[in-house]
């Protein structure tokens, strides 16, 4: 009987549900709580929206601020393109400016302040309740809460503050706001702050101790990873503006000396200069290569009777070098010119060119102004560049003399007189030249032929040497140049001697330039980035390059 009873007893229902689709008591309680929570959230949201609508309805200044739209009022008649132009505006004049929000703070419900930034210039903006235009408290709150780095249009009255605003560059002026429209809102959380890029990046050398992790000054990598923000820092802006001036001075000088500016192609069908350091790219159904320099284009232009030529453009080097002065892409200032009698005509022209560029950097008001911004940011060597007295020739020594100077100063130059001078020796040579000749710019002539490319003309007086030269700033190379071989038989022999096949299809058009007759000629290629780096005393060439490319960096 007991067994029969056990068989007929119904199963105990599970806690989670009596049957499928029927909730337990706990589940019902949980659902009720979720429903109550959702109702409260909806009620709170509706209340906030109602309060917001009420505030907007009572906001007498709602048309004076907010995101810029097609319905926003037109700017004031007096529109200043740059904050620096405000210096010429009279007291209480109405102006409109467009700039970035460098700082924003709410002082009280009735008062807020902005600091606007336009490159190196800053000005304080006052947002006060009331006034002629009826600035509302809502507007005060809105303006004081704008995210830094947002780009805004502000219209207001230029005023002279009771006391100078020492935290801004335009310390004797401020703007009393009439309207503000956000052109582009920056995100609240930025990966980098401009204020952390006002000093040189943290770049401790090995053996100099650890970097202070509490120092807010951003590292070079952080700046390179966030270049758009880092470039806004006034020292960085000044660096690239100065770079623009160098290119302009170079161009002016070349045009004044009857050079023709050419636009070479930087794509080639073969690794034409014979080196391994070339980038291969896909070109439809065949391979192509990024050129290591516009060398062949310059020489072919000479053969095409264009006369002296120059170009400004990219130079590509597929070299796995991660030093402070090497890049896989940099900007070249190249020139090539016919020779009348001797290759020193080209060398002297290049020396005069560099003296002109450097002296212009030291004397042009705008260049001096930019250099001073960089120097005050913590680059003590910026612009402190020694040159001979105006009218004096550049310091020029031969390769053999350079080695002798090093040996006299105690450096081990080895037994081979044609062995290259390494980087530490070049820097040491820069110090020796500076102390002996009182200049930071010099040239080395007559390099061993073994150290130069196949198109370099050998020295008639010594086949082991070449009619070639390098230019140096602060003991570091900025240019390599030479007289080029202009006779085809000699060129083909030199190609063979350097392990380059003269019958390679990639050389046909280049060789034709000499097959059809070509003047004697020579030239060189200056590195714009290095000129900027060494003139300013920057620690790393990446600081002198807007978007640097090296073996590990392809972005941004």
C-alpha positions in Angstrom: 0.0 0.0 0.0 2.8 2.4 0.9 4.5 1.7 -2.4 1.2 2.4 -4.2 0.7 5.7 -2.4 4.2 6.9 -3.3 3.6 6.2 -6.9 0.4 8.3 -7.0 1.8 11.4 -5.2 2.0 14.4 -7.5 5.4 16.0 -8.2 6.3 19.0 -6.1 6.3 22.2 -8.3 9.6 23.9 -8.8 10.3 27.3 -7.2 10.7 29.1 -10.5 7.2 28.3 -11.9 4.2 26.1 -11.2 3.9 25.2 -14.9 5.4 26.4 -18.2 4.5 30.1 -18.7 3.5 30.7 -15.0 6.0 32.9 -13.0 7.0 32.2 -9.4 6.4 34.7 -6.6 10.1 35.9 -6.8 9.9 36.4 -10.5 6.7 38.4 -10.1 8.3 40.6 -7.5 11.3 41.2 -9.7 9.1 42.2 -12.7 7.1 44.6 -10.5 10.3 46.3 -9.4 11.6 46.6 -13.0 8.3 48.2 -14.0 8.4 50.6 -11.1 12.0 51.5 -11.9 11.1 52.2 -15.6 8.1 54.3 -14.6 10.2 56.4 -12.3 12.9 56.9 -15.0 10.2 57.9 -17.5 8.7 60.3 -15.0 12.1 61.8 -14.2 12.9 62.2 -17.9 9.5 63.9 -18.6 10.1 66.2 -15.7 13.6 67.1 -16.9 12.2 67.8 -20.4 9.5 69.9 -19.0 11.9 71.9 -16.9 14.2 72.3 -20.0 11.3 73.4 -22.1 10.2 75.9 -19.4 13.8 77.2 -19.1 14.0 77.6 -22.9 10.7 79.4 -23.0 11.9 81.9 -20.5 15.4 82.1 -22.0 15.5 85.6 -23.6 18.9 84.9 -25.1 18.3 81.5 -26.7 18.9 83.1 -30.2 22.3 84.3 -29.1 24.0 81.0 -28.6 24.1 77.3 -29.5 25.3 75.3 -32.5 26.0 77.4 -35.6 23.3 76.9 -38.2 22.0 78.6 -41.3 19.6 80.5 -39.2 22.3 82.0 -37.0 22.8 85.8 -37.3 25.5 86.9 -39.6 28.8 88.0 -38.0 29.6 91.6 -37.1 30.7 93.9 -39.9 34.1 94.0 -38.3 35.3 90.4 -38.8 38.8 89.6 -37.5 40.5 86.8 -39.3 43.0 86.4 -36.5 43.0 87.3 -32.8 46.3 89.2 -33.3 44.3 91.8 -35.4 42.3 92.8 -32.3 45.3 94.9 -31.2 44.2 97.5 -33.8 40.5 97.6 -32.7 39.3 100.6 -30.7 37.7 100.3 -27.3 34.0 99.2 -27.3 34.0 98.3 -31.0 32.0 95.3 -32.0 33.9 92.4 -33.6 33.5 88.8 -34.6 36.2 86.2 -34.2 36.5 82.5 -34.8 38.9 80.6 -32.6 39.3 77.6 -30.3 38.1 77.4 -26.7 41.4 77.0 -24.7 39.7 77.2 -21.3 36.1 77.6 -20.0 34.9 78.2 -16.5 31.7 79.3 -14.7 32.4 81.8 -12.0 28.7 82.0 -10.8 25.2 81.6 -12.2 25.6 85.2 -13.6 29.2 85.1 -14.8 31.5 82.9 -16.9 34.9 83.2 -18.7 36.4 81.8 -21.8 39.9 81.9 -23.1 40.0 81.8 -26.9 43.2 80.6 -28.7 44.2 81.3 -32.3 47.7 79.8 -32.8 50.0 81.5 -30.3 47.4 84.3 -29.5 44.9 84.1 -26.6 42.2 86.5 -25.3 39.8 86.4 -22.4 36.0 86.5 -23.1 33.6 87.7 -20.4 30.0 86.3 -20.4 27.9 88.3 -17.9 24.2 88.2 -17.3 22.2 91.1 -18.5 23.6 93.9 -20.6 22.3 95.4 -23.9 21.6 92.1 -25.4 20.0 90.5 -22.4 22.5 87.7 -21.7 20.6 85.0 -19.8 21.8 82.7 -17.0 21.2 79.8 -19.4 23.6 81.4 -21.8 26.2 81.9 -19.1 25.9 78.2 -18.1 26.2 77.1 -21.7 29.2 79.2 -22.6 31.0 78.2 -19.4 30.5 74.5 -20.1 31.8 74.4 -23.7 34.4 71.6 -24.1 37.9 72.8 -24.6 39.3 72.7 -28.2 35.8 73.3 -29.6 35.8 75.8 -32.4 33.5 78.8 -31.9 32.3 82.0 -33.5 32.1 84.9 -30.9 30.7 88.4 -31.4 31.4 90.9 -28.7 32.7 94.3 -27.7 36.4 94.9 -27.4 37.2 96.2 -23.9 40.2 97.3 -22.0 40.2 95.3 -18.7 40.7 97.1 -15.3 43.8 95.0 -14.8 45.9 93.1 -17.4 44.9 89.5 -17.9 48.3 88.0 -17.4 47.1 84.5 -18.4 46.6 85.6 -22.0 48.8 87.0 -24.7 46.4 89.8 -25.5 46.5 90.8 -21.8 45.4 94.4 -22.3 42.2 93.4 -24.1 39.1 91.3 -23.5 35.9 90.5 -25.3 32.5 91.1 -23.7 30.3 88.6 -25.3 27.1 89.4 -27.4 26.7 86.0 -29.1 28.5 82.6 -29.3 27.9 79.8 -31.8 29.7 76.5 -31.8 31.1 75.7 -35.2 32.5 72.4 -34.2 32.2 70.8 -30.7 35.2 68.8 -29.5 34.7 65.7 -27.4 34.7 66.1 -23.7 37.5 63.6 -23.1 40.5 64.2 -25.4 43.5 61.9 -25.7 45.9 64.9 -25.3 45.7 68.4 -24.0 47.4 71.3 -25.9 48.8 72.6 -22.6 50.8 69.4 -22.2 52.6 70.1 -25.5 53.9 73.6 -24.6 57.4 72.3 -23.8 59.8 69.9 -25.6 58.7 66.3 -25.5 60.1 64.0 -22.9 63.0 62.3 -24.6 65.5 61.1 -22.0 68.7 59.7 -23.4 69.9 56.3 -22.2 71.8 56.8 -19.0 70.2 60.1 -18.1 67.7 58.6 -15.6 64.1 57.8 -15.6 61.3 60.0 -17.0 59.2 61.6 -14.3 55.8 59.9 -14.8 54.1 62.6 -12.9 55.2 65.3 -15.4 52.2 66.2 -17.5 54.4 67.1 -20.4 53.5 64.8 -23.2 56.0 62.3 -24.7 56.9 62.5 -28.4 55.0 59.2 -29.1 51.8 60.6 -27.5 52.2 63.8 -29.6 52.8 61.8 -32.8 49.8 59.6 -32.1 47.6 62.6 -31.6 49.2 65.0 -34.1 46.1 67.1 -34.9 46.0 68.2 -31.2 49.7 68.4 -30.7 50.1 70.6 -33.8 47.9 73.2 -32.2 50.5 74.0 -29.5 52.1 77.4 -30.3 55.7 76.0 -30.4 54.7 73.2 -32.8 52.8 75.7 -35.0 55.8 78.0 -35.1 58.1 75.1 -36.1 56.0 74.3 -39.2 55.5 77.9 -40.1 59.3 78.3 -40.0 59.6 75.2 -42.2 57.4 77.0 -44.7 59.6 80.0 -44.6 62.7 77.9 -45.3 61.1 76.4 -48.4 60.0 79.9 -49.5 63.5 81.4 -49.0 65.0 78.5 -51.0 62.5 79.0 -53.8 63.0 82.7 -53.9 66.8 82.3 -54.2 66.6 79.7 -56.9 64.2 81.8 -59.0 66.3 84.9 -58.5 69.3 82.9 -60.0 67.3 81.9 -63.1 66.6 78.3 -62.0 63.5 76.6 -63.3 61.3 74.8 -60.9 60.4 71.3 -62.1 57.9 68.7 -60.9 59.6 65.3 -61.1 57.8 62.0 -61.0 58.3 60.0 -57.8 57.3 56.7 -59.4 59.8 54.7 -61.4 59.6 51.4 -63.4 62.8 50.1 -61.9 64.9 50.6 -58.7 66.9 53.0 -60.8 69.6 54.2 -58.4 70.8 50.7 -57.9 70.4 50.5 -54.1 68.4 48.1 -52.0 66.7 50.8 -50.0 63.7 51.3 -52.3 59.9 50.9 -51.7 58.2 48.5 -54.1 54.6 49.3 -55.0 52.0 47.6 -57.1 51.4 49.4 -60.4 48.4 47.8 -62.2 49.9 44.6 -63.6 53.5 45.3 -62.8 55.9 46.5 -60.2 56.9 50.1 -59.6 59.2 51.9 -57.1 59.1 55.1 -55.1 62.2 57.1 -56.1 65.0 57.6 -53.7 65.5 61.2 -55.1 64.6 63.2 -58.2 68.2 62.7 -59.3 67.5 61.2 -62.7 64.7 63.7 -63.5 67.1 66.6 -62.7 69.8 65.3 -64.9 67.5 64.5 -67.8 66.1 68.1 -67.4 69.7 69.4 -67.8 70.0 67.2 -70.9 66.7 68.6 -72.1 68.2 72.1 -72.1 66.0 73.5 -69.3 69.1 75.1 -67.8 69.5 75.1 -64.0 66.6 73.4 -62.3 65.3 72.8 -58.8 62.4 70.9 -57.1 60.8 70.5 -53.7 59.3 67.1 -53.0 59.3 63.8 -51.1 62.3 61.5 -50.9 61.8 57.9 -50.0 64.3 55.6 -48.3 63.5 52.0 -47.4 66.1 51.9 -44.7 65.3 50.2 -41.4 66.9 53.0 -39.4 65.3 54.2 -36.2 67.6 57.1 -35.3 66.7 60.7 -34.3 67.7 62.1 -37.7 66.4 59.4 -40.1 63.0 59.0 -41.8 61.7 56.8 -44.5 60.1 59.8 -46.2 61.4 63.4 -46.0 61.2 66.6 -48.0 64.1 67.3 -50.4 65.2 70.7 -51.7 67.0 69.6 -54.8 68.9 71.5 -57.5 71.0 70.8 -60.5 72.9 73.2 -62.8 75.3 73.1 -65.8 79.0 73.5 -65.2 81.1 75.9 -67.2 84.6 74.9 -66.1 84.8 73.3 -62.6 82.5 71.5 -60.3 83.3 74.0 -57.5 81.0 76.3 -59.3 78.2 74.1 -58.0 79.7 73.7 -54.6 80.2 77.5 -54.2 76.6 78.1 -55.3 75.3 75.6 -52.7 77.4 77.2 -50.0 76.1 80.7 -50.9 72.6 79.3 -51.0 72.8 77.9 -47.5 74.4 81.1 -46.1 71.5 83.0 -47.6 68.8 80.7 -46.2 70.4 80.8 -42.7 71.0 84.5 -42.6 67.4 85.1 -43.8 66.1 83.0 -40.9 68.2 85.1 -38.5 67.1 88.5 -39.9 63.6 88.3 -41.3 61.2 89.7 -38.6 58.7 86.9 -39.0 61.3 84.2 -38.8 62.9 85.8 -35.8 59.5 86.0 -34.1 58.7 82.3 -34.8 62.2 81.3 -33.6 61.7 83.2 -30.4 58.4 81.4 -29.7 60.3 78.1 -30.1 63.2 79.2 -28.0 61.0 80.4 -25.1 59.2 77.0 -25.1 62.4 75.3 -24.0 64.6 74.9 -27.0 67.7 77.0 -26.0 69.7 76.4 -29.2 66.9 77.7 -31.5 68.4 80.3 -33.7 71.8 80.3 -31.9 73.6 79.3 -35.0 77.0 80.7 -35.8 77.9 81.9 -39.3 80.9 83.7 -40.8 80.7 87.4 -41.1 78.5 88.6 -43.9 80.5 88.4 -47.2 82.9 85.7 -45.9 83.0 82.3 -47.7 81.8 79.1 -46.1 84.3 76.9 -44.2 85.3 74.2 -46.6 87.6 71.3 -45.9 88.5 68.1 -47.8 87.6 64.6 -46.6 91.3 64.0 -45.8 91.5 67.2 -43.8 88.4 66.3 -41.9 90.1 63.0 -40.8 93.3 64.9 -39.9 91.3 67.2 -37.6 89.7 64.3 -35.9 93.0 62.5 -35.4 94.6 65.7 -34.0 91.7 65.8 -31.5 92.4 62.3 -30.3 89.8 60.4 -32.3 90.6 56.9 -33.7 90.0 57.2 -37.4 91.5 53.8 -38.3 94.1 52.8 -40.9 91.9 53.1 -44.0 92.1 56.7 -45.3 88.9 56.1 -47.4 86.8 54.7 -44.5 83.7 56.8 -43.9 83.4 59.2 -41.0 80.7 57.8 -38.6 78.0 59.9 -36.9 79.8 60.4 -33.6 82.8 61.6 -35.5 80.7 64.0 -37.6 79.3 65.5 -34.5 82.7 65.8 -33.0 83.9 67.4 -36.2 81.1 70.0 -35.8 82.5 71.0 -32.4 86.0 71.2 -33.7 85.0 73.4 -36.7 82.9 75.6 -34.4 85.8 76.2 -32.0 88.3 76.7 -34.7 86.4 78.6 -37.4 83.4 80.0 -35.4 80.7 78.5 -37.6 78.0 75.9 -37.3 77.9 75.4 -41.1 80.7 73.8 -43.1 81.3 71.6 -46.2 83.5 68.5 -46.8 84.8 68.1 -50.3 86.6 65.3 -52.3 84.9 62.2 -50.8 86.4 58.8 -51.7 84.8 57.3 -54.8 83.9 54.1 -52.9 81.5 56.1 -50.7 79.5 57.6 -53.6 76.8 56.4 -56.1 77.6 55.4 -59.6 76.7 58.7 -61.3 79.3 60.6 -59.3 82.2 62.0 -61.4 85.6 60.7 -60.3 88.3 63.2 -59.5 90.6 63.7 -62.5 93.6 64.1 -60.2 92.9 60.9 -58.2 90.7 58.0 -59.3 90.1 57.0 -55.7 88.5 60.3 -55.0 85.4 62.0 -56.4 84.1 65.5 -57.3 81.6 65.2 -54.5 80.8 67.1 -51.2 78.5 67.0 -48.2 77.0 70.0 -46.2 76.8 70.0 -42.4 74.9 71.9 -39.7 76.1 71.5 -36.1 78.2 68.5 -37.3 75.3 66.6 -38.9 74.8 66.1 -42.6 72.0 68.0 -44.4 73.1 67.6 -48.1 75.0 65.3 -50.4 76.0 66.5 -53.8 78.5 66.1 -56.6 79.4 66.6 -60.2 77.6 64.0 -62.3 79.1 61.8 -65.0 77.8 63.3 -68.3 79.6 60.9 -70.8 77.8 57.6 -71.5 80.8 55.3 -71.8 82.2 56.5 -68.4 78.8 56.2 -66.9 78.3 52.6 -68.0 81.7 51.6 -66.8 81.0 53.2 -63.4 77.7 51.4 -63.2 79.4 48.0 -63.7 82.1 48.9 -61.2 79.3 49.6 -58.6 77.5 46.4 -59.4 74.7 48.0 -61.3 73.6 46.5 -64.7 73.7 49.3 -67.3 71.5 47.2 -69.6 68.6 47.1 -67.1 65.5 48.4 -68.9 65.0 50.9 -66.1 68.1 52.8 -67.1 67.3 53.2 -70.9 65.7 56.6 -70.7 68.3 57.9 -68.3 71.2 56.7 -70.5 69.5 58.2 -73.6 69.9 61.6 -71.9 73.7 61.2 -72.3 73.5 59.2 -75.6 71.9 62.3 -77.1 74.5 64.7 -75.7 74.5 66.4 -72.2 76.3 69.4 -70.7 78.6 69.0 -67.7 76.5 69.4 -64.6 76.2 68.9 -60.9 73.9 69.5 -58.0 72.7 68.3 -54.6 69.8 67.5 -52.4 69.2 69.3 -49.2 67.0 67.8 -46.4 64.4 70.3 -45.4 63.5 68.5 -42.2 67.2 68.3 -41.1 67.8 72.0 -41.8 64.9 72.8 -39.6 65.9 70.3 -36.9 69.5 71.5 -36.7 68.8 75.2 -36.9 66.4 75.0 -34.0 68.3 72.4 -32.0 65.4 70.0 -31.9 66.2 66.7 -30.3 64.4 64.5 -32.9 63.7 65.0 -36.6 60.1 63.8 -36.0 59.6 67.2 -34.2 60.4 68.9 -37.5 58.1 66.7 -39.6 54.3 67.2 -39.6 53.4 63.6 -40.4 56.6 61.6 -40.0 57.2 58.2 -41.6 59.7 55.8 -40.2 60.1 52.0 -40.1 57.4 51.7 -37.4 55.1 54.6 -38.1 52.6 54.9 -41.0 49.9 57.0 -39.3 48.6 59.5 -38.8 
